[in-house]
Amino acid sequence: MLLLLLAPASEAVITCSNVVNYLRPCVNYLVKGTGKPPATCCSGASALASASSTSADKRAACDCIKTAAKKINPNVQAAQALPGNCGISLPFTISPNVDCSKVG
């Protein structure tokens, strides 16, 4: 708890490895783009949304997802539908072209 109080407010606490671990169960769904996302994907996406509480965390998560999206080349419709299909909201779209500087 003390570490959280000492961390500067502008620095993200969430790391890319956190983000990747949360969303790893979503990769097949995002690449194939068919059906509904698996429950493990939605629980990871929900955990990511909860863990990304500050603006810095949201931007860091966005940057990580943007980098990952460039590597896996997700189905655009599946990526855009993921938050809604999982019953969550993300402050950005899952896309290799998202402008993470506008996330906050």
CNS distance restraints for C-alpha pairs under 8 A (distance, minus, plus):
assign (resid   1 and name CA) (resid   5 and name CA) 6.73 0.50 0.50
assign (resid   2 and name CA) (resid   6 and name CA) 6.38 0.50 0.50
assign (resid   3 and name CA) (resid   7 and name CA) 6.24 0.50 0.50
assign (resid   7 and name CA) (resid  11 and name CA) 7.21 0.50 0.50
assign (resid   9 and name CA) (resid  56 and name CA) 7.99 0.50 0.50
assign (resid  10 and name CA) (resid  56 and name CA) 5.90 0.50 0.50
assign (resid  11 and name CA) (resid  56 and name CA) 5.87 0.50 0.50
assign (resid  11 and name CA) (resid  57 and name CA) 7.68 0.50 0.50
assign (resid  12 and name CA) (resid  54 and name CA) 7.62 0.50 0.50
assign (resid  12 and name CA) (resid  56 and name CA) 4.73 0.50 0.50
assign (resid  12 and name CA) (resid  57 and name CA) 4.57 0.50 0.50
assign (resid  12 and name CA) (resid  60 and name CA) 6.36 0.50 0.50
assign (resid  13 and name CA) (resid  56 and name CA) 7.92 0.50 0.50
assign (resid  13 and name CA) (resid  57 and name CA) 6.19 0.50 0.50
assign (resid  14 and name CA) (resid  18 and name CA) 6.36 0.50 0.50
assign (resid  14 and name CA) (resid  19 and name CA) 7.41 0.50 0.50
assign (resid  14 and name CA) (resid  51 and name CA) 7.25 0.50 0.50
assign (resid  14 and name CA) (resid  52 and name CA) 6.97 0.50 0.50
assign (resid  14 and name CA) (resid  57 and name CA) 5.66 0.50 0.50
assign (resid  14 and name CA) (resid  60 and name CA) 6.97 0.50 0.50
assign (resid  14 and name CA) (resid  61 and name CA) 7.10 0.50 0.50
assign (resid  15 and name CA) (resid  19 and name CA) 6.46 0.50 0.50
assign (resid  15 and name CA) (resid  60 and name CA) 7.21 0.50 0.50
assign (resid  15 and name CA) (resid  61 and name CA) 7.45 0.50 0.50
assign (resid  16 and name CA) (resid  20 and name CA) 6.05 0.50 0.50
assign (resid  16 and name CA) (resid  60 and name CA) 7.52 0.50 0.50
assign (resid  16 and name CA) (resid  61 and name CA) 6.85 0.50 0.50
assign (resid  16 and name CA) (resid  64 and name CA) 5.35 0.50 0.50
assign (resid  17 and name CA) (resid  21 and name CA) 6.05 0.50 0.50
assign (resid  18 and name CA) (resid  22 and name CA) 6.21 0.50 0.50
assign (resid  19 and name CA) (resid  23 and name CA) 6.25 0.50 0.50
assign (resid  19 and name CA) (resid  48 and name CA) 6.61 0.50 0.50
assign (resid  19 and name CA) (resid  61 and name CA) 6.24 0.50 0.50
assign (resid  19 and name CA) (resid  64 and name CA) 6.88 0.50 0.50
assign (resid  19 and name CA) (resid  65 and name CA) 7.39 0.50 0.50
assign (resid  20 and name CA) (resid  24 and name CA) 5.61 0.50 0.50
assign (resid  20 and name CA) (resid  64 and name CA) 7.77 0.50 0.50
assign (resid  20 and name CA) (resid  65 and name CA) 7.83 0.50 0.50
assign (resid  21 and name CA) (resid  44 and name CA) 7.79 0.50 0.50
assign (resid  22 and name CA) (resid  41 and name CA) 7.69 0.50 0.50
assign (resid  22 and name CA) (resid  44 and name CA) 4.30 0.50 0.50
assign (resid  22 and name CA) (resid  45 and name CA) 6.15 0.50 0.50
assign (resid  22 and name CA) (resid  47 and name CA) 6.88 0.50 0.50
assign (resid  22 and name CA) (resid  48 and name CA) 6.06 0.50 0.50
assign (resid  23 and name CA) (resid  27 and name CA) 7.08 0.50 0.50
assign (resid  23 and name CA) (resid  41 and name CA) 6.24 0.50 0.50
assign (resid  23 and name CA) (resid  44 and name CA) 5.62 0.50 0.50
assign (resid  23 and name CA) (resid  45 and name CA) 6.03 0.50 0.50
assign (resid  23 and name CA) (resid  48 and name CA) 7.92 0.50 0.50
assign (resid  24 and name CA) (resid  41 and name CA) 7.38 0.50 0.50
assign (resid  25 and name CA) (resid  38 and name CA) 7.55 0.50 0.50
assign (resid  25 and name CA) (resid  40 and name CA) 5.93 0.50 0.50
assign (resid  25 and name CA) (resid  41 and name CA) 4.69 0.50 0.50
assign (resid  25 and name CA) (resid  44 and name CA) 7.40 0.50 0.50
assign (resid  26 and name CA) (resid  30 and name CA) 6.02 0.50 0.50
assign (resid  26 and name CA) (resid  37 and name CA) 6.73 0.50 0.50
assign (resid  26 and name CA) (resid  38 and name CA) 7.31 0.50 0.50
assign (resid  26 and name CA) (resid  40 and name CA) 7.76 0.50 0.50
assign (resid  26 and name CA) (resid  41 and name CA) 4.66 0.50 0.50
assign (resid  26 and name CA) (resid  42 and name CA) 7.79 0.50 0.50
assign (resid  27 and name CA) (resid  31 and name CA) 6.05 0.50 0.50
assign (resid  27 and name CA) (resid  72 and name CA) 7.73 0.50 0.50
assign (resid  27 and name CA) (resid  74 and name CA) 7.98 0.50 0.50
assign (resid  28 and name CA) (resid  32 and name CA) 5.88 0.50 0.50
assign (resid  28 and name CA) (resid  33 and name CA) 7.92 0.50 0.50
assign (resid  29 and name CA) (resid  33 and name CA) 5.40 0.50 0.50
assign (resid  29 and name CA) (resid  34 and name CA) 6.56 0.50 0.50
assign (resid  29 and name CA) (resid  35 and name CA) 7.66 0.50 0.50
assign (resid  29 and name CA) (resid  36 and name CA) 7.49 0.50 0.50
assign (resid  29 and name CA) (resid  37 and name CA) 5.70 0.50 0.50
assign (resid  29 and name CA) (resid  38 and name CA) 7.65 0.50 0.50
assign (resid  29 and name CA) (resid  78 and name CA) 7.27 0.50 0.50
assign (resid  30 and name CA) (resid  74 and name CA) 5.01 0.50 0.50
assign (resid  30 and name CA) (resid  75 and name CA) 5.70 0.50 0.50
assign (resid  30 and name CA) (resid  78 and name CA) 5.57 0.50 0.50
assign (resid  30 and name CA) (resid  79 and name CA) 5.80 0.50 0.50
assign (resid  31 and name CA) (resid  72 and name CA) 6.88 0.50 0.50
assign (resid  31 and name CA) (resid  73 and name CA) 6.80 0.50 0.50
assign (resid  31 and name CA) (resid  74 and name CA) 4.58 0.50 0.50
assign (resid  31 and name CA) (resid  75 and name CA) 5.42 0.50 0.50
assign (resid  32 and name CA) (resid  74 and name CA) 7.76 0.50 0.50
assign (resid  32 and name CA) (resid  75 and name CA) 6.69 0.50 0.50
assign (resid  33 and name CA) (resid  74 and name CA) 7.59 0.50 0.50
assign (resid  33 and name CA) (resid  75 and name CA) 5.27 0.50 0.50
assign (resid  33 and name CA) (resid  76 and name CA) 7.97 0.50 0.50
assign (resid  33 and name CA) (resid  77 and name CA) 7.06 0.50 0.50
assign (resid  33 and name CA) (resid  78 and name CA) 4.85 0.50 0.50
assign (resid  33 and name CA) (resid  79 and name CA) 7.84 0.50 0.50
assign (resid  34 and name CA) (resid  78 and name CA) 7.23 0.50 0.50
assign (resid  36 and name CA) (resid  85 and name CA) 6.86 0.50 0.50
assign (resid  37 and name CA) (resid  41 and name CA) 6.13 0.50 0.50
assign (resid  37 and name CA) (resid  42 and name CA) 6.73 0.50 0.50
assign (resid  37 and name CA) (resid  82 and name CA) 7.09 0.50 0.50
assign (resid  37 and name CA) (resid  85 and name CA) 7.09 0.50 0.50
assign (resid  37 and name CA) (resid  86 and name CA) 7.37 0.50 0.50
assign (resid  38 and name CA) (resid  42 and name CA) 6.56 0.50 0.50
assign (resid  39 and name CA) (resid  43 and name CA) 6.11 0.50 0.50
assign (resid  40 and name CA) (resid  44 and name CA) 6.14 0.50 0.50
assign (resid  41 and name CA) (resid  45 and name CA) 6.08 0.50 0.50
assign (resid  42 and name CA) (resid  46 and name CA) 5.93 0.50 0.50
assign (resid  42 and name CA) (resid  86 and name CA) 5.02 0.50 0.50
assign (resid  43 and name CA) (resid  47 and name CA) 6.08 0.50 0.50
assign (resid  44 and name CA) (resid  48 and name CA) 6.11 0.50 0.50
assign (resid  45 and name CA) (resid  49 and name CA) 6.20 0.50 0.50
assign (resid  45 and name CA) (resid  83 and name CA) 7.64 0.50 0.50
assign (resid  45 and name CA) (resid  86 and name CA) 7.65 0.50 0.50
assign (resid  45 and name CA) (resid  88 and name CA) 7.84 0.50 0.50
assign (resid  46 and name CA) (resid  50 and name CA) 6.26 0.50 0.50
assign (resid  46 and name CA) (resid  86 and name CA) 7.64 0.50 0.50
assign (resid  46 and name CA) (resid  88 and name CA) 6.35 0.50 0.50
assign (resid  47 and name CA) (resid  51 and name CA) 6.02 0.50 0.50
assign (resid  48 and name CA) (resid  52 and name CA) 6.04 0.50 0.50
assign (resid  49 and name CA) (resid  53 and name CA) 7.39 0.50 0.50
assign (resid  49 and name CA) (resid  88 and name CA) 7.58 0.50 0.50
assign (resid  49 and name CA) (resid  89 and name CA) 7.38 0.50 0.50
assign (resid  49 and name CA) (resid  90 and name CA) 6.38 0.50 0.50
assign (resid  51 and name CA) (resid  57 and name CA) 7.85 0.50 0.50
assign (resid  52 and name CA) (resid  57 and name CA) 4.88 0.50 0.50
assign (resid  52 and name CA) (resid  58 and name CA) 5.17 0.50 0.50
assign (resid  52 and name CA) (resid  61 and name CA) 7.15 0.50 0.50
assign (resid  53 and name CA) (resid  57 and name CA) 6.36 0.50 0.50
assign (resid  53 and name CA) (resid  58 and name CA) 6.90 0.50 0.50
assign (resid  54 and name CA) (resid  58 and name CA) 6.24 0.50 0.50
assign (resid  54 and name CA) (resid 104 and name CA) 7.72 0.50 0.50
assign (resid  55 and name CA) (resid  59 and name CA) 6.19 0.50 0.50
assign (resid  55 and name CA) (resid 103 and name CA) 7.12 0.50 0.50
assign (resid  55 and name CA) (resid 104 and name CA) 4.39 0.50 0.50
assign (resid  56 and name CA) (resid  60 and name CA) 6.08 0.50 0.50
assign (resid  56 and name CA) (resid 104 and name CA) 7.28 0.50 0.50
assign (resid  57 and name CA) (resid  61 and name CA) 5.99 0.50 0.50
assign (resid  58 and name CA) (resid  62 and name CA) 6.03 0.50 0.50
assign (resid  58 and name CA) (resid  91 and name CA) 7.37 0.50 0.50
assign (resid  58 and name CA) (resid 103 and name CA) 6.62 0.50 0.50
assign (resid  58 and name CA) (resid 104 and name CA) 6.41 0.50 0.50
assign (resid  59 and name CA) (resid  63 and name CA) 6.11 0.50 0.50
assign (resid  59 and name CA) (resid 100 and name CA) 5.67 0.50 0.50
assign (resid  59 and name CA) (resid 101 and name CA) 6.86 0.50 0.50
assign (resid  59 and name CA) (resid 103 and name CA) 5.65 0.50 0.50
assign (resid  59 and name CA) (resid 104 and name CA) 6.66 0.50 0.50
assign (resid  60 and name CA) (resid  64 and name CA) 6.24 0.50 0.50
assign (resid  61 and name CA) (resid  65 and name CA) 6.10 0.50 0.50
assign (resid  62 and name CA) (resid  66 and name CA) 5.97 0.50 0.50
assign (resid  62 and name CA) (resid  92 and name CA) 6.89 0.50 0.50
assign (resid  62 and name CA) (resid  94 and name CA) 7.85 0.50 0.50
assign (resid  62 and name CA) (resid  98 and name CA) 7.96 0.50 0.50
assign (resid  62 and name CA) (resid 100 and name CA) 5.70 0.50 0.50
assign (resid  62 and name CA) (resid 103 and name CA) 7.69 0.50 0.50
assign (resid  63 and name CA) (resid  67 and name CA) 6.23 0.50 0.50
assign (resid  63 and name CA) (resid 100 and name CA) 6.13 0.50 0.50
assign (resid  64 and name CA) (resid  68 and name CA) 6.17 0.50 0.50
assign (resid  65 and name CA) (resid  69 and name CA) 5.88 0.50 0.50
assign (resid  65 and name CA) (resid  94 and name CA) 6.54 0.50 0.50
assign (resid  65 and name CA) (resid  95 and name CA) 7.50 0.50 0.50
assign (resid  65 and name CA) (resid  96 and name CA) 7.80 0.50 0.50
assign (resid  66 and name CA) (resid  70 and name CA) 6.40 0.50 0.50
assign (resid  66 and name CA) (resid  94 and name CA) 6.85 0.50 0.50
assign (resid  66 and name CA) (resid  95 and name CA) 5.79 0.50 0.50
assign (resid  66 and name CA) (resid  96 and name CA) 4.65 0.50 0.50
assign (resid  66 and name CA) (resid  97 and name CA) 6.97 0.50 0.50
assign (resid  66 and name CA) (resid  98 and name CA) 6.72 0.50 0.50
assign (resid  67 and name CA) (resid  71 and name CA) 6.78 0.50 0.50
assign (resid  67 and name CA) (resid  96 and name CA) 6.67 0.50 0.50
assign (resid  68 and name CA) (resid  72 and name CA) 6.31 0.50 0.50
assign (resid  68 and name CA) (resid  96 and name CA) 7.76 0.50 0.50
assign (resid  69 and name CA) (resid  73 and name CA) 5.35 0.50 0.50
assign (resid  69 and name CA) (resid  74 and name CA) 6.16 0.50 0.50
assign (resid  69 and name CA) (resid  94 and name CA) 7.18 0.50 0.50
assign (resid  69 and name CA) (resid  95 and name CA) 5.88 0.50 0.50
assign (resid  69 and name CA) (resid  96 and name CA) 5.00 0.50 0.50
assign (resid  70 and name CA) (resid  95 and name CA) 7.85 0.50 0.50
assign (resid  70 and name CA) (resid  96 and name CA) 5.03 0.50 0.50
assign (resid  73 and name CA) (resid  96 and name CA) 7.64 0.50 0.50
assign (resid  74 and name CA) (resid  78 and name CA) 7.43 0.50 0.50
assign (resid  74 and name CA) (resid  79 and name CA) 6.42 0.50 0.50
assign (resid  74 and name CA) (resid  95 and name CA) 7.64 0.50 0.50
assign (resid  75 and name CA) (resid  79 and name CA) 6.11 0.50 0.50
assign (resid  76 and name CA) (resid  80 and name CA) 6.17 0.50 0.50
assign (resid  76 and name CA) (resid  95 and name CA) 7.32 0.50 0.50
assign (resid  77 and name CA) (resid  81 and name CA) 6.00 0.50 0.50
assign (resid  78 and name CA) (resid  82 and name CA) 5.94 0.50 0.50
assign (resid  79 and name CA) (resid  93 and name CA) 7.41 0.50 0.50
assign (resid  79 and name CA) (resid  94 and name CA) 5.42 0.50 0.50
assign (resid  79 and name CA) (resid  95 and name CA) 7.08 0.50 0.50
assign (resid  80 and name CA) (resid  93 and name CA) 6.09 0.50 0.50
assign (resid  80 and name CA) (resid  94 and name CA) 6.31 0.50 0.50
assign (resid  81 and name CA) (resid  85 and name CA) 5.91 0.50 0.50
assign (resid  82 and name CA) (resid  86 and name CA) 6.06 0.50 0.50
assign (resid  83 and name CA) (resid  87 and name CA) 6.03 0.50 0.50
assign (resid  83 and name CA) (resid  88 and name CA) 5.02 0.50 0.50
assign (resid  83 and name CA) (resid  89 and name CA) 5.43 0.50 0.50
assign (resid  83 and name CA) (resid  90 and name CA) 6.53 0.50 0.50
assign (resid  84 and name CA) (resid  88 and name CA) 6.00 0.50 0.50
assign (resid  84 and name CA) (resid  89 and name CA) 6.93 0.50 0.50
assign (resid  91 and name CA) (resid 103 and name CA) 6.41 0.50 0.50
assign (resid  91 and name CA) (resid 104 and name CA) 7.43 0.50 0.50
assign (resid  92 and name CA) (resid  98 and name CA) 7.26 0.50 0.50
assign (resid  92 and name CA) (resid 100 and name CA) 7.60 0.50 0.50
assign (resid  92 and name CA) (resid 103 and name CA) 6.59 0.50 0.50
assign (resid  93 and name CA) (resid  98 and name CA) 6.48 0.50 0.50
assign (resid  94 and name CA) (resid  98 and name CA) 7.27 0.50 0.50
assign (resid  99 and name CA) (resid 103 and name CA) 7.53 0.50 0.50
